[in-house]
Amino acid sequence: MKLKTILAVFAASLLAATTVPAQNFTNAELSGLVQQVSAKLKAGENTEAALAPELKQFDALLAAQKGVKTVEAAEIIYMKAMLYLQVFNNTDKGGELMRTLKDDYAGTKYGQSAAKIIDQIAKQSSAKKVQSALGTGLAFPDFAEKDLDGKPLSVGDHKGKVVLVDFWATWCGPCRAELPNVIAAYKKYHDQGFDIIGVSLDSDRAKLDAFLKKTEGMTWPQFFDGEGWANKLAVKYGVESIPFTVLVGPDGKIIGKDLRGDDLVAAVAKALGK
């Protein structure tokens, strides 16, 4: 399940804005422009080049504010920024516009939202850098923690074995849907050198314990700190969505990420020489 980031929430607000009547906007011209952008997006015209005329119209609307720091001006900048962030995936330009909102329109709701979005952009940038260290063939950057029973927990403790580091949560639907495949792989290959380390993003220890107790075959160790998305290891490895897995070979090098179903079974079998 994807992390419900602040950016995703505001992306939804941008698209939702295109379906409301013009009178709900502080600026009727802006409302019409948003409707225009929406029509192009629905038609698959989602590049900066395709929306160049609309971007010019945003600039024209902003120029009409004559440099006055109005709520209307902030709304225009905000809508344009969201296009760059969520449609063009241009965090440099989108971030620049958000910083303008944060610095020059701090008293508006758009300026306040911008501060949160800027923080989220920084976190996502950091997560991408961390994820780049988890490439296939690279040595897995190990951890040293304790499991639910207080016993030492690390991938290095399973030296010579194939290890799946599985980030999940009891409340995650896709995680639970994938779980039968993971359990089946564990039952089939555990005695041949396949281990799993679970990293639970749950916040309620009692619910986690109850789930593990009732789920037959889920006997591998778990790391849990009760911090949810702020889970220590989730942050360390830049996890932004779950389920997320990293498969590590007997040599401590990464075999692959997000392997599921038949792909996971095949990768484990190959790593074990089966």
Sequence and secondary structure as in RCSB ss.txt:
>XXXX:A:sequence
MKLKTILAVFAASLLAATTVPAQNFTNAELSGLVQQVSAKLKAGENTEAALAPELKQFDALLAAQKGVKTVEAAE
IIYMKAMLYLQVFNNTDKGGELMRTLKDDYAGTKYGQSAAKIIDQIAKQSSAKKVQSALGTGLAFPDFAEKDLDG
KPLSVGDHKGKVVLVDFWATWCGPCRAELPNVIAAYKKYHDQGFDIIGVSLDSDRAKLDAFLKKTEGMTWPQFFD
GEGWANKLAVKYGVESIPFTVLVGPDGKIIGKDLRGDDLVAAVAKALGK
>XXXX:A:secstr
 B   HHHHHHHHHHHHTTS GGGSS HHHHHHHHHHHHHHHTT  STTTTHHHHHHHHHHHHTTTT   HHHHH
HHHHHHHIIIIIS  HHHHHHHHHHHHHH TTSHHHHHHHHHHHHHHHHHHHHHHHGGG TTSB     EE TTS
 EE SGGGTTSEEEEEEE TT HHHHHHHHHHHHHHHHHGGGTEEEEEEE  S HHHHHHHHHHSTT  S EE  
S GGG HHHHHTT  BSSEEEEE TTSBEEEES  HHHHHHHHHHHTT 
